[in-house]
């Protein structure tokens, strides 16, 4: 299981840097990041080495945060591999709310991070299809 921290930021210059500055000052390593914006605010989704401590550090500085579970799967860098994983989930009737990837893993395969409403079912279906699930300790 991987924990992700979501941080709500204002849509203004330097707002994301303020988040990364707090994490840097707290000696927290960012392993993956995805951003999403609306006209009013942005959402930064981060996979970090210490999600609970990241939440505490950011909350102390006034940021609105949330820690939630996501699933990480290791996918070899080859054509159609992402499609194959998404087909497994679709065939299992599992909705994927959002997805993002990261590749900085020192010689290891990229990881796709995704959020769903049914983690237990998603993990079961992926394991049955021999898709390699990634834990926090493997990042």
Secondary structure as GFF3:
##gff-version 3
##sequence-region A 1 139
A	DSSP	beta_strand	2	10	.	.	.	ID=ss1
A	DSSP	alpha_helix	15	25	.	.	.	ID=ss2
A	DSSP	beta_strand	30	37	.	.	.	ID=ss3
A	DSSP	beta_strand	41	48	.	.	.	ID=ss4
A	DSSP	alpha_helix	51	60	.	.	.	ID=ss5
A	DSSP	beta_strand	64	75	.	.	.	ID=ss6
A	DSSP	alpha_helix	81	91	.	.	.	ID=ss7
A	DSSP	beta_strand	96	102	.	.	.	ID=ss8
A	DSSP	beta_strand	110	116	.	.	.	ID=ss9
A	DSSP	alpha_helix	119	128	.	.	.	ID=ss10
A	DSSP	beta_strand	132	134	.	.	.	ID=ss11
A	DSSP	three_ten_helix	136	138	.	.	.	ID=ss12
###
